[in-house]
Amino acid sequence: MTPKLPALPATLPDLKAVVAAAQAGNRAPAKAQSADPDSARVLELDLRQQALELLLRLQALAVSSESSRAETALRDLKLDESRVLYEQEAAADLGYSMSQQTKAHLDEQRVAYCRALAWAELQALQGKTLWPDTKGTAP
């Protein structure tokens, strides 16, 4: 039995909103601003870079997720084709098709896991709960 992850939000938050939420929940920039304005700017830029990297990773993983779903669907069809050919004793590549289907399912689960981790990192950066709200509202 495979664990089932809740559905992730369909849309990504805006970079400005992520940075603003991260700064609102973090007292370090305010302390750094009073101590040294240059170090406060470095902290602000670092925070912005981390948020941007996470958002870009989530965009790339969304595309990868679509690709892996398509590959899984193709491998499911190929397995059905191989099964029919095996039953008709026309070809014997059933084992290969099964292994390719298993690999496609594994890749799909890997991408889902990476997406969940990236969302958790983004939530943590903003000071929110690690798992996004799954009741249909954006994080």
NORNORJO-V920192 format. One record per run of one state. SS is the DSSP state (a for helix, b for strand, c for the rest). FROM is the first residue (numbers start at 1). TO is the last residue. If there is no record, write none. Layout:
BEGIN
ss from to
SS FROM TO
SS FROM TO
END
This chain:
BEGIN
ss from to
c 1 14
a 15 24
c 25 27
a 28 35
c 36 36
a 37 87
c 88 93
a 94 125
c 126 139
END
